Amino acid sequence: CRRVSAPLQWRSPSDPDENVKLKKRAEYAAPGGKMHSLVSLLEQRATETDSPWMVGQEMSVADLAVFFSVLKMLRDGDFDGVQADYIDAFPKLAALEKALPEHDVIKAWYATKH
């Protein structure tokens, strides 16, 4: 999963001109763009299980990596030029996004942070 999530962040289009950067990022996120291809690959992997998790029937490190390095970043609007609801077009990833914060381990972790 890290091989997919890292390029989303580290190789995303940038430009000193904000308008040019936003245009490049829109192309990056559009169907046929690199981001769309990478997120589609994550979606495909997620559909290989009959659970909300990326691998198998239990939450794993893969779920944490995808959630915190991709899904949360996008939903929180931390990726300039990409709508916060971008992930809604990917149903299995959207299901993971909803399931992970409801897991007892994650609830307990969040409780220590607030």
C-alpha positions as CSV (number, residue, x, y, z in Angstrom):
1,C,0.0,0.0,0.0
2,R,2.9,2.4,0.7
3,R,4.1,1.9,-2.8
4,V,0.8,3.4,-3.9
5,S,0.3,6.1,-1.3
6,A,3.8,7.6,-1.4
7,P,3.7,8.6,-5.0
8,L,0.3,10.4,-4.4
9,Q,2.0,12.8,-2.0
10,W,5.6,13.0,-3.1
11,R,5.2,13.0,-6.8
12,S,2.1,15.2,-7.0
13,P,2.2,18.1,-9.5
14,S,3.5,21.4,-8.2
15,D,4.2,24.7,-9.6
16,P,5.2,28.1,-8.2
17,D,2.1,29.6,-10.0
18,E,-0.9,28.5,-7.9
19,N,-3.3,28.4,-10.8
20,V,-1.0,26.2,-12.9
21,K,-0.5,23.9,-9.9
22,L,-4.2,23.5,-9.4
23,K,-4.7,22.8,-13.1
24,K,-2.0,20.2,-13.0
25,R,-3.5,18.6,-9.9
26,A,-7.0,18.5,-11.4
27,E,-5.5,16.6,-14.4
28,Y,-3.6,14.3,-11.9
29,A,-6.8,13.4,-10.1
30,A,-9.0,13.1,-13.2
31,P,-9.7,9.7,-14.8
32,G,-6.6,8.7,-16.7
33,G,-4.4,10.8,-14.4
34,K,-1.8,9.2,-12.1
35,M,-3.6,9.8,-8.9
36,H,-6.8,8.3,-10.2
37,S,-4.9,5.3,-11.4
38,L,-3.2,4.8,-8.1
39,V,-6.4,5.2,-6.1
40,S,-8.1,2.9,-8.5
41,L,-5.4,0.3,-7.8
42,L,-6.1,0.6,-4.1
43,E,-9.9,0.2,-4.8
44,Q,-9.2,-2.9,-6.8
45,R,-7.1,-4.4,-4.0
46,A,-9.8,-3.6,-1.5
47,T,-12.4,-5.4,-3.6
48,E,-10.4,-8.6,-3.3
49,T,-11.8,-9.1,0.2
50,D,-15.4,-9.4,1.4
51,S,-14.7,-7.2,4.3
52,P,-14.1,-3.4,4.7
53,W,-10.4,-4.1,5.2
54,M,-7.6,-4.1,2.6
55,V,-6.3,-7.5,3.5
56,G,-8.4,-10.3,5.0
57,Q,-11.1,-10.1,7.7
58,E,-9.2,-8.0,10.3
59,M,-7.9,-4.5,10.4
60,S,-4.2,-4.5,9.5
61,V,-1.3,-2.1,9.0
62,A,-2.3,-1.8,5.4
63,D,-5.6,-0.3,6.5
64,L,-3.9,2.2,8.7
65,A,-1.5,3.2,5.9
66,V,-4.3,3.7,3.4
67,F,-6.5,5.5,5.9
68,F,-3.9,7.9,7.3
69,S,-1.7,8.5,4.2
70,V,-4.5,8.7,1.6
71,L,-8.1,8.7,2.7
72,K,-7.8,11.1,5.7
73,M,-5.5,13.4,3.7
74,L,-8.0,13.7,0.9
75,R,-11.1,14.0,3.1
76,D,-9.5,16.7,5.3
77,G,-8.9,18.7,2.2
78,D,-5.1,18.6,2.6
79,F,-4.5,18.0,-1.1
80,D,-4.8,21.3,-2.9
81,G,-6.9,21.1,-6.1
82,V,-8.7,17.8,-5.2
83,Q,-12.2,17.9,-3.8
84,A,-12.6,16.5,-0.3
85,D,-15.3,14.1,-1.5
86,Y,-12.9,12.6,-4.1
87,I,-12.8,9.2,-2.4
88,D,-16.6,8.8,-2.5
89,A,-16.2,7.6,-6.1
90,F,-14.4,4.5,-4.7
91,P,-17.0,2.5,-2.7
92,K,-14.6,0.0,-1.0
93,L,-12.2,2.8,0.0
94,A,-15.1,4.8,1.3
95,A,-16.3,1.8,3.3
96,L,-12.8,1.5,4.8
97,E,-12.8,5.2,5.6
98,K,-16.0,4.6,7.6
99,A,-15.0,1.3,9.2
100,L,-11.6,2.2,10.5
101,P,-12.6,4.9,13.0
102,E,-15.3,2.6,14.4
103,H,-12.8,-0.2,15.2
104,D,-12.3,-0.6,19.0
105,V,-8.5,-0.2,18.8
106,I,-8.8,3.1,16.8
107,K,-11.5,4.4,19.1
108,A,-9.3,3.7,22.1
109,W,-6.3,5.4,20.4
110,Y,-8.4,8.5,19.5
111,A,-9.6,8.6,23.1
112,T,-6.0,9.1,24.3
113,K,-5.5,11.9,21.8
114,H,-8.5,14.1,22.8
